[in-house]
Structure formats: structure tokens, C-alpha cells
């Protein structure tokens, strides 16, 4: 419980399911994001040549 006392209300919202600034930046700088890895990989014709990166529960390239 000590750690929870150090969290501000804004940080607590992030812990409950919001998106952090780092995640938002990573997703915004990507070309496209998908909810599943399979959906992201389906956009590439060559399965050995894909750039899907996981950004906070989203797969982006």
C-alpha cells in the first residue's frame, strides 16, 4: 500500500487503463497500428520481412 500512496490521481488513471505518453508517441509515429500481431503481419507479403513492433498492447509498423 505504500507505493499506492505515492501515485497521484493522474498517474492512477494511467494505471487503470489509460495510455501513457510514451505509448501515445510510439503509436503516433507509426504508419499503422493493429490490435493483433496477426493483423499487423497480414499487411506484409513476405512473412520473413515485417516490421511489427509492440507498443503498449498494439502492434505497429
N, CA, C and O atoms as a Maestro MAE file, in Angstrom:
{
 s_m_m2io_version
 :::
 2.0.0
}

f_m_ct {
 s_m_title
 :::
 protein
 m_atom[244] {
  # First column is atom index #
  i_m_mmod_type
  r_m_x_coord
  r_m_y_coord
  r_m_z_coord
  i_m_residue_number
  s_m_chain_name
  s_m_pdb_residue_name
  s_m_pdb_atom_name
  i_m_atomic_number
  :::
  1 25 0.808 -1.196 0.000 1 A "UNK " " N  " 7
  2 3 0.000 0.000 0.000 1 A "UNK " " CA " 6
  3 2 0.854 1.263 0.000 1 A "UNK " " C  " 6
  4 15 0.376 2.323 -0.406 1 A "UNK " " O  " 8
  5 25 2.094 1.178 0.442 2 A "UNK " " N  " 7
  6 3 2.951 2.361 0.452 2 A "UNK " " CA " 6
  7 2 3.125 2.936 -0.950 2 A "UNK " " C  " 6
  8 15 3.083 4.153 -1.135 2 A "UNK " " O  " 8
  9 25 3.320 2.061 -1.940 3 A "UNK " " N  " 7
  10 3 3.525 2.531 -3.306 3 A "UNK " " CA " 6
  11 2 2.295 3.239 -3.856 3 A "UNK " " C  " 6
  12 15 2.426 4.194 -4.622 3 A "UNK " " O  " 8
  13 25 1.122 2.795 -3.485 4 A "UNK " " N  " 7
  14 3 -0.099 3.428 -3.977 4 A "UNK " " CA " 6
  15 2 -0.260 4.840 -3.444 4 A "UNK " " C  " 6
  16 15 -0.848 5.687 -4.116 4 A "UNK " " O  " 8
  17 25 0.239 5.103 -2.279 5 A "UNK " " N  " 7
  18 3 0.135 6.446 -1.714 5 A "UNK " " CA " 6
  19 2 0.948 7.453 -2.504 5 A "UNK " " C  " 6
  20 15 0.626 8.641 -2.508 5 A "UNK " " O  " 8
  21 25 2.004 6.994 -3.178 6 A "UNK " " N  " 7
  22 3 2.867 7.884 -3.936 6 A "UNK " " CA " 6
  23 2 2.275 8.260 -5.296 6 A "UNK " " C  " 6
  24 15 2.738 9.208 -5.930 6 A "UNK " " O  " 8
  25 25 1.268 7.534 -5.742 7 A "UNK " " N  " 7
  26 3 0.663 7.814 -7.031 7 A "UNK " " CA " 6
  27 2 -0.275 9.016 -6.954 7 A "UNK " " C  " 6
  28 15 -1.059 9.142 -6.014 7 A "UNK " " O  " 8
  29 25 -0.189 9.883 -7.938 8 A "UNK " " N  " 7
  30 3 -1.129 10.999 -8.000 8 A "UNK " " CA " 6
  31 2 -2.412 10.512 -8.670 8 A "UNK " " C  " 6
  32 15 -2.449 9.398 -9.193 8 A "UNK " " O  " 8
  33 25 -3.440 11.316 -8.661 9 A "UNK " " N  " 7
  34 3 -4.695 10.941 -9.319 9 A "UNK " " CA " 6
  35 2 -4.487 10.743 -10.819 9 A "UNK " " C  " 6
  36 15 -5.075 9.839 -11.414 9 A "UNK " " O  " 8
  37 25 -3.658 11.579 -11.427 10 A "UNK " " N  " 7
  38 3 -3.409 11.454 -12.857 10 A "UNK " " CA " 6
  39 2 -2.687 10.141 -13.172 10 A "UNK " " C  " 6
  40 15 -3.030 9.459 -14.137 10 A "UNK " " O  " 8
  41 25 -1.706 9.795 -12.372 11 A "UNK " " N  " 7
  42 3 -0.991 8.540 -12.582 11 A "UNK " " CA " 6
  43 2 -1.888 7.334 -12.323 11 A "UNK " " C  " 6
  44 15 -1.739 6.304 -12.979 11 A "UNK " " O  " 8
  45 25 -2.791 7.445 -11.402 12 A "UNK " " N  " 7
  46 3 -3.695 6.340 -11.107 12 A "UNK " " CA " 6
  47 2 -4.600 6.059 -12.299 12 A "UNK " " C  " 6
  48 15 -4.916 4.901 -12.569 12 A "UNK " " O  " 8
  49 25 -5.020 7.090 -13.013 13 A "UNK " " N  " 7
  50 3 -5.828 6.898 -14.218 13 A "UNK " " CA " 6
  51 2 -5.051 6.093 -15.246 13 A "UNK " " C  " 6
  52 15 -5.622 5.238 -15.923 13 A "UNK " " O  " 8
  53 25 -3.760 6.354 -15.372 14 A "UNK " " N  " 7
  54 3 -2.921 5.629 -16.307 14 A "UNK " " CA " 6
  55 2 -2.832 4.162 -15.910 14 A "UNK " " C  " 6
  56 15 -2.889 3.284 -16.771 14 A "UNK " " O  " 8
  57 25 -2.693 3.890 -14.631 15 A "UNK " " N  " 7
  58 3 -2.600 2.515 -14.148 15 A "UNK " " CA " 6
  59 2 -3.903 1.762 -14.408 15 A "UNK " " C  " 6
  60 15 -3.876 0.562 -14.683 15 A "UNK " " O  " 8
  61 25 -5.030 2.443 -14.326 16 A "UNK " " N  " 7
  62 3 -6.327 1.791 -14.505 16 A "UNK " " CA " 6
  63 2 -6.640 1.461 -15.958 16 A "UNK " " C  " 6
  64 15 -7.625 0.771 -16.220 16 A "UNK " " O  " 8
  65 25 -5.846 1.923 -16.902 17 A "UNK " " N  " 7
  66 3 -6.102 1.549 -18.284 17 A "UNK " " CA " 6
  67 2 -5.933 2.672 -19.282 17 A "UNK " " C  " 6
  68 15 -6.252 2.499 -20.459 17 A "UNK " " O  " 8
  69 25 -5.447 3.799 -18.852 18 A "UNK " " N  " 7
  70 3 -5.170 4.882 -19.782 18 A "UNK " " CA " 6
  71 2 -3.925 4.577 -20.584 18 A "UNK " " C  " 6
  72 15 -3.312 3.523 -20.412 18 A "UNK " " O  " 8
  73 25 -3.552 5.484 -21.452 19 A "UNK " " N  " 7
  74 3 -2.361 5.294 -22.276 19 A "UNK " " CA " 6
  75 2 -1.294 6.282 -21.822 19 A "UNK " " C  " 6
  76 15 -1.578 7.460 -21.606 19 A "UNK " " O  " 8
  77 25 -0.085 5.800 -21.683 20 A "UNK " " N  " 7
  78 3 0.995 6.668 -21.221 20 A "UNK " " CA " 6
  79 2 1.480 7.537 -22.378 20 A "UNK " " C  " 6
  80 15 1.185 7.264 -23.541 20 A "UNK " " O  " 8
  81 25 2.214 8.566 -22.050 21 A "UNK " " N  " 7
  82 3 2.742 9.476 -23.070 21 A "UNK " " CA " 6
  83 2 3.696 8.756 -24.014 21 A "UNK " " C  " 6
  84 15 3.705 9.031 -25.214 21 A "UNK " " O  " 8
  85 25 4.494 7.842 -23.485 22 A "UNK " " N  " 7
  86 3 5.439 7.085 -24.309 22 A "UNK " " CA " 6
  87 2 4.702 6.206 -25.319 22 A "UNK " " C  " 6
  88 15 5.108 6.105 -26.477 22 A "UNK " " O  " 8
  89 25 3.623 5.575 -24.874 23 A "UNK " " N  " 7
  90 3 2.836 4.730 -25.772 23 A "UNK " " CA " 6
  91 2 2.176 5.568 -26.855 23 A "UNK " " C  " 6
  92 15 2.172 5.183 -28.025 23 A "UNK " " O  " 8
  93 25 1.627 6.695 -26.479 24 A "UNK " " N  " 7
  94 3 0.961 7.571 -27.441 24 A "UNK " " CA " 6
  95 2 1.950 8.063 -28.494 24 A "UNK " " C  " 6
  96 15 1.615 8.109 -29.678 24 A "UNK " " O  " 8
  97 25 3.158 8.431 -28.081 25 A "UNK " " N  " 7
  98 3 4.180 8.892 -29.025 25 A "UNK " " CA " 6
  99 2 4.582 7.787 -29.995 25 A "UNK " " C  " 6
  100 15 4.695 8.020 -31.199 25 A "UNK " " O  " 8
  101 25 4.794 6.597 -29.471 26 A "UNK " " N  " 7
  102 3 5.188 5.468 -30.314 26 A "UNK " " CA " 6
  103 2 4.129 5.116 -31.330 26 A "UNK " " C  " 6
  104 15 4.447 4.861 -32.492 26 A "UNK " " O  " 8
  105 25 2.877 5.096 -30.915 27 A "UNK " " N  " 7
  106 3 1.785 4.769 -31.821 27 A "UNK " " CA " 6
  107 2 1.570 5.883 -32.841 27 A "UNK " " C  " 6
  108 15 1.263 5.606 -34.000 27 A "UNK " " O  " 8
  109 25 1.727 7.129 -32.429 28 A "UNK " " N  " 7
  110 3 1.523 8.255 -33.341 28 A "UNK " " CA " 6
  111 2 2.609 8.314 -34.411 28 A "UNK " " C  " 6
  112 15 2.344 8.751 -35.530 28 A "UNK " " O  " 8
  113 25 3.815 7.886 -34.090 29 A "UNK " " N  " 7
  114 3 4.900 7.936 -35.058 29 A "UNK " " CA " 6
  115 2 4.885 6.743 -36.011 29 A "UNK " " C  " 6
  116 15 5.666 6.709 -36.962 29 A "UNK " " O  " 8
  117 25 4.023 5.779 -35.775 30 A "UNK " " N  " 7
  118 3 3.932 4.598 -36.633 30 A "UNK " " CA " 6
  119 2 3.050 4.870 -37.849 30 A "UNK " " C  " 6
  120 15 2.225 5.783 -37.850 30 A "UNK " " O  " 8
  121 25 3.246 4.056 -38.880 31 A "UNK " " N  " 7
  122 3 2.427 4.173 -40.088 31 A "UNK " " CA " 6
  123 2 1.014 3.665 -39.821 31 A "UNK " " C  " 6
  124 15 0.034 4.315 -40.183 31 A "UNK " " O  " 8
  125 25 0.917 2.499 -39.184 32 A "UNK " " N  " 7
  126 3 -0.385 1.912 -38.867 32 A "UNK " " CA " 6
  127 2 -0.244 1.033 -37.635 32 A "UNK " " C  " 6
  128 15 0.823 0.475 -37.379 32 A "UNK " " O  " 8
  129 25 -1.333 0.911 -36.867 33 A "UNK " " N  " 7
  130 3 -1.353 0.060 -35.675 33 A "UNK " " CA " 6
  131 2 -2.550 -0.886 -35.726 33 A "UNK " " C  " 6
  132 15 -3.609 -0.545 -36.251 33 A "UNK " " O  " 8
  133 25 -2.357 -2.076 -35.170 34 A "UNK " " N  " 7
  134 3 -3.385 -3.102 -35.165 34 A "UNK " " CA " 6
  135 2 -3.513 -3.681 -33.766 34 A "UNK " " C  " 6
  136 15 -2.589 -3.583 -32.958 34 A "UNK " " O  " 8
  137 25 -4.657 -4.281 -33.484 35 A "UNK " " N  " 7
  138 3 -4.880 -4.843 -32.151 35 A "UNK " " CA " 6
  139 2 -4.248 -6.222 -31.988 35 A "UNK " " C  " 6
  140 15 -4.006 -6.659 -30.863 35 A "UNK " " O  " 8
  141 25 -3.976 -6.913 -33.100 36 A "UNK " " N  " 7
  142 3 -3.357 -8.237 -33.016 36 A "UNK " " CA " 6
  143 2 -2.103 -8.307 -33.881 36 A "UNK " " C  " 6
  144 15 -1.970 -7.575 -34.861 36 A "UNK " " O  " 8
  145 25 -1.199 -9.185 -33.510 37 A "UNK " " N  " 7
  146 3 0.021 -9.383 -34.279 37 A "UNK " " CA " 6
  147 2 -0.306 -9.960 -35.652 37 A "UNK " " C  " 6
  148 15 0.309 -9.578 -36.647 37 A "UNK " " O  " 8
  149 25 -1.261 -10.870 -35.711 38 A "UNK " " N  " 7
  150 3 -1.640 -11.487 -36.982 38 A "UNK " " CA " 6
  151 2 -2.141 -10.442 -37.974 38 A "UNK " " C  " 6
  152 15 -1.811 -10.507 -39.159 38 A "UNK " " O  " 8
  153 25 -2.927 -9.489 -37.506 39 A "UNK " " N  " 7
  154 3 -3.434 -8.431 -38.383 39 A "UNK " " CA " 6
  155 2 -2.298 -7.565 -38.899 39 A "UNK " " C  " 6
  156 15 -2.305 -7.159 -40.061 39 A "UNK " " O  " 8
  157 25 -1.339 -7.282 -38.060 40 A "UNK " " N  " 7
  158 3 -0.181 -6.485 -38.469 40 A "UNK " " CA " 6
  159 2 0.654 -7.243 -39.497 40 A "UNK " " C  " 6
  160 15 1.041 -6.678 -40.520 40 A "UNK " " O  " 8
  161 25 0.931 -8.504 -39.235 41 A "UNK " " N  " 7
  162 3 1.748 -9.312 -40.144 41 A "UNK " " CA " 6
  163 2 1.050 -9.560 -41.469 41 A "UNK " " C  " 6
  164 15 1.719 -9.774 -42.480 41 A "UNK " " O  " 8
  165 25 -0.273 -9.538 -41.493 42 A "UNK " " N  " 7
  166 3 -1.032 -9.775 -42.723 42 A "UNK " " CA " 6
  167 2 -0.834 -8.661 -43.743 42 A "UNK " " C  " 6
  168 15 -1.117 -8.853 -44.925 42 A "UNK " " O  " 8
  169 25 -0.359 -7.512 -43.311 43 A "UNK " " N  " 7
  170 3 -0.146 -6.402 -44.231 43 A "UNK " " CA " 6
  171 2 1.136 -6.557 -45.043 43 A "UNK " " C  " 6
  172 15 1.338 -5.824 -46.012 43 A "UNK " " O  " 8
  173 25 2.005 -7.493 -44.669 44 A "UNK " " N  " 7
  174 3 3.261 -7.725 -45.377 44 A "UNK " " CA " 6
  175 2 3.147 -8.972 -46.242 44 A "UNK " " C  " 6
  176 15 2.653 -10.002 -45.782 44 A "UNK " " O  " 8
  177 25 3.596 -8.890 -47.486 45 A "UNK " " N  " 7
  178 3 3.501 -10.044 -48.386 45 A "UNK " " CA " 6
  179 2 4.545 -11.109 -48.058 45 A "UNK " " C  " 6
  180 15 4.295 -12.295 -48.274 45 A "UNK " " O  " 8
  181 25 5.694 -10.719 -47.548 46 A "UNK " " N  " 7
  182 3 6.754 -11.662 -47.192 46 A "UNK " " CA " 6
  183 2 6.774 -11.828 -45.670 46 A "UNK " " C  " 6
  184 15 7.096 -10.876 -44.960 46 A "UNK " " O  " 8
  185 25 6.437 -13.012 -45.156 47 A "UNK " " N  " 7
  186 3 6.374 -13.205 -43.692 47 A "UNK " " CA " 6
  187 2 7.715 -13.045 -42.983 47 A "UNK " " C  " 6
  188 15 7.747 -12.759 -41.786 47 A "UNK " " O  " 8
  189 25 8.821 -13.224 -43.700 48 A "UNK " " N  " 7
  190 3 10.140 -13.051 -43.093 48 A "UNK " " CA " 6
  191 2 10.581 -11.590 -43.079 48 A "UNK " " C  " 6
  192 15 11.605 -11.251 -42.488 48 A "UNK " " O  " 8
  193 25 9.818 -10.745 -43.721 49 A "UNK " " N  " 7
  194 3 10.191 -9.337 -43.845 49 A "UNK " " CA " 6
  195 2 9.043 -8.465 -43.321 49 A "UNK " " C  " 6
  196 15 8.275 -7.897 -44.097 49 A "UNK " " O  " 8
  197 25 8.945 -8.373 -42.009 50 A "UNK " " N  " 7
  198 3 7.920 -7.495 -41.439 50 A "UNK " " CA " 6
  199 2 8.530 -6.702 -40.290 50 A "UNK " " C  " 6
  200 15 9.529 -7.102 -39.693 50 A "UNK " " O  " 8
  201 25 7.915 -5.590 -40.006 51 A "UNK " " N  " 7
  202 3 8.439 -4.679 -39.002 51 A "UNK " " CA " 6
  203 2 7.431 -4.423 -37.887 51 A "UNK " " C  " 6
  204 15 7.384 -3.314 -37.356 51 A "UNK " " O  " 8
  205 25 6.640 -5.398 -37.522 52 A "UNK " " N  " 7
  206 3 5.633 -5.213 -36.479 52 A "UNK " " CA " 6
  207 2 6.316 -5.091 -35.116 52 A "UNK " " C  " 6
  208 15 7.075 -5.965 -34.698 52 A "UNK " " O  " 8
  209 25 6.026 -4.002 -34.450 53 A "UNK " " N  " 7
  210 3 6.588 -3.731 -33.128 53 A "UNK " " CA " 6
  211 2 5.429 -3.537 -32.164 53 A "UNK " " C  " 6
  212 15 4.427 -2.909 -32.505 53 A "UNK " " O  " 8
  213 25 5.566 -4.071 -30.977 54 A "UNK " " N  " 7
  214 3 4.503 -3.936 -29.993 54 A "UNK " " CA " 6
  215 2 4.683 -2.641 -29.201 54 A "UNK " " C  " 6
  216 15 5.705 -2.432 -28.546 54 A "UNK " " O  " 8
  217 25 3.678 -1.789 -29.275 55 A "UNK " " N  " 7
  218 3 3.627 -0.557 -28.494 55 A "UNK " " CA " 6
  219 2 2.415 -0.635 -27.572 55 A "UNK " " C  " 6
  220 15 1.297 -0.326 -27.984 55 A "UNK " " O  " 8
  221 25 2.631 -1.042 -26.345 56 A "UNK " " N  " 7
  222 3 1.565 -0.973 -25.331 56 A "UNK " " CA " 6
  223 2 0.247 -1.573 -25.805 56 A "UNK " " C  " 6
  224 15 -0.736 -0.852 -25.975 56 A "UNK " " O  " 8
  225 25 0.220 -2.853 -26.013 57 A "UNK " " N  " 7
  226 3 -0.973 -3.604 -26.406 57 A "UNK " " CA " 6
  227 2 -1.447 -3.339 -27.826 57 A "UNK " " C  " 6
  228 15 -2.576 -3.698 -28.163 57 A "UNK " " O  " 8
  229 25 -0.633 -2.729 -28.663 58 A "UNK " " N  " 7
  230 3 -0.933 -2.516 -30.080 58 A "UNK " " CA " 6
  231 2 0.295 -2.931 -30.878 58 A "UNK " " C  " 6
  232 15 1.428 -2.772 -30.424 58 A "UNK " " O  " 8
  233 25 0.059 -3.465 -32.071 59 A "UNK " " N  " 7
  234 3 1.161 -3.852 -32.949 59 A "UNK " " CA " 6
  235 2 1.224 -2.854 -34.091 59 A "UNK " " C  " 6
  236 15 0.257 -2.683 -34.834 59 A "UNK " " O  " 8
  237 25 2.364 -2.197 -34.226 60 A "UNK " " N  " 7
  238 3 2.509 -1.112 -35.182 60 A "UNK " " CA " 6
  239 2 3.704 -1.353 -36.095 60 A "UNK " " C  " 6
  240 15 4.622 -2.109 -35.777 60 A "UNK " " O  " 8
  241 25 3.655 -0.686 -37.232 61 A "UNK " " N  " 7
  242 3 4.825 -0.658 -38.125 61 A "UNK " " CA " 6
  243 2 4.993 0.721 -38.691 61 A "UNK " " C  " 6
  244 15 5.918 0.962 -39.466 61 A "UNK " " O  " 8
  :::
 }
 m_bond[243] {
  # First column is bond index #
  i_m_from
  i_m_to
  i_m_order
  :::
  1 1 2 1
  2 2 3 1
  3 3 4 2
  4 3 5 1
  5 5 6 1
  6 6 7 1
  7 7 8 2
  8 7 9 1
  9 9 10 1
  10 10 11 1
  11 11 12 2
  12 11 13 1
  13 13 14 1
  14 14 15 1
  15 15 16 2
  16 15 17 1
  17 17 18 1
  18 18 19 1
  19 19 20 2
  20 19 21 1
  21 21 22 1
  22 22 23 1
  23 23 24 2
  24 23 25 1
  25 25 26 1
  26 26 27 1
  27 27 28 2
  28 27 29 1
  29 29 30 1
  30 30 31 1
  31 31 32 2
  32 31 33 1
  33 33 34 1
  34 34 35 1
  35 35 36 2
  36 35 37 1
  37 37 38 1
  38 38 39 1
  39 39 40 2
  40 39 41 1
  41 41 42 1
  42 42 43 1
  43 43 44 2
  44 43 45 1
  45 45 46 1
  46 46 47 1
  47 47 48 2
  48 47 49 1
  49 49 50 1
  50 50 51 1
  51 51 52 2
  52 51 53 1
  53 53 54 1
  54 54 55 1
  55 55 56 2
  56 55 57 1
  57 57 58 1
  58 58 59 1
  59 59 60 2
  60 59 61 1
  61 61 62 1
  62 62 63 1
  63 63 64 2
  64 63 65 1
  65 65 66 1
  66 66 67 1
  67 67 68 2
  68 67 69 1
  69 69 70 1
  70 70 71 1
  71 71 72 2
  72 71 73 1
  73 73 74 1
  74 74 75 1
  75 75 76 2
  76 75 77 1
  77 77 78 1
  78 78 79 1
  79 79 80 2
  80 79 81 1
  81 81 82 1
  82 82 83 1
  83 83 84 2
  84 83 85 1
  85 85 86 1
  86 86 87 1
  87 87 88 2
  88 87 89 1
  89 89 90 1
  90 90 91 1
  91 91 92 2
  92 91 93 1
  93 93 94 1
  94 94 95 1
  95 95 96 2
  96 95 97 1
  97 97 98 1
  98 98 99 1
  99 99 100 2
  100 99 101 1
  101 101 102 1
  102 102 103 1
  103 103 104 2
  104 103 105 1
  105 105 106 1
  106 106 107 1
  107 107 108 2
  108 107 109 1
  109 109 110 1
  110 110 111 1
  111 111 112 2
  112 111 113 1
  113 113 114 1
  114 114 115 1
  115 115 116 2
  116 115 117 1
  117 117 118 1
  118 118 119 1
  119 119 120 2
  120 119 121 1
  121 121 122 1
  122 122 123 1
  123 123 124 2
  124 123 125 1
  125 125 126 1
  126 126 127 1
  127 127 128 2
  128 127 129 1
  129 129 130 1
  130 130 131 1
  131 131 132 2
  132 131 133 1
  133 133 134 1
  134 134 135 1
  135 135 136 2
  136 135 137 1
  137 137 138 1
  138 138 139 1
  139 139 140 2
  140 139 141 1
  141 141 142 1
  142 142 143 1
  143 143 144 2
  144 143 145 1
  145 145 146 1
  146 146 147 1
  147 147 148 2
  148 147 149 1
  149 149 150 1
  150 150 151 1
  151 151 152 2
  152 151 153 1
  153 153 154 1
  154 154 155 1
  155 155 156 2
  156 155 157 1
  157 157 158 1
  158 158 159 1
  159 159 160 2
  160 159 161 1
  161 161 162 1
  162 162 163 1
  163 163 164 2
  164 163 165 1
  165 165 166 1
  166 166 167 1
  167 167 168 2
  168 167 169 1
  169 169 170 1
  170 170 171 1
  171 171 172 2
  172 171 173 1
  173 173 174 1
  174 174 175 1
  175 175 176 2
  176 175 177 1
  177 177 178 1
  178 178 179 1
  179 179 180 2
  180 179 181 1
  181 181 182 1
  182 182 183 1
  183 183 184 2
  184 183 185 1
  185 185 186 1
  186 186 187 1
  187 187 188 2
  188 187 189 1
  189 189 190 1
  190 190 191 1
  191 191 192 2
  192 191 193 1
  193 193 194 1
  194 194 195 1
  195 195 196 2
  196 195 197 1
  197 197 198 1
  198 198 199 1
  199 199 200 2
  200 199 201 1
  201 201 202 1
  202 202 203 1
  203 203 204 2
  204 203 205 1
  205 205 206 1
  206 206 207 1
  207 207 208 2
  208 207 209 1
  209 209 210 1
  210 210 211 1
  211 211 212 2
  212 211 213 1
  213 213 214 1
  214 214 215 1
  215 215 216 2
  216 215 217 1
  217 217 218 1
  218 218 219 1
  219 219 220 2
  220 219 221 1
  221 221 222 1
  222 222 223 1
  223 223 224 2
  224 223 225 1
  225 225 226 1
  226 226 227 1
  227 227 228 2
  228 227 229 1
  229 229 230 1
  230 230 231 1
  231 231 232 2
  232 231 233 1
  233 233 234 1
  234 234 235 1
  235 235 236 2
  236 235 237 1
  237 237 238 1
  238 238 239 1
  239 239 240 2
  240 239 241 1
  241 241 242 1
  242 242 243 1
  243 243 244 2
  :::
 }
}
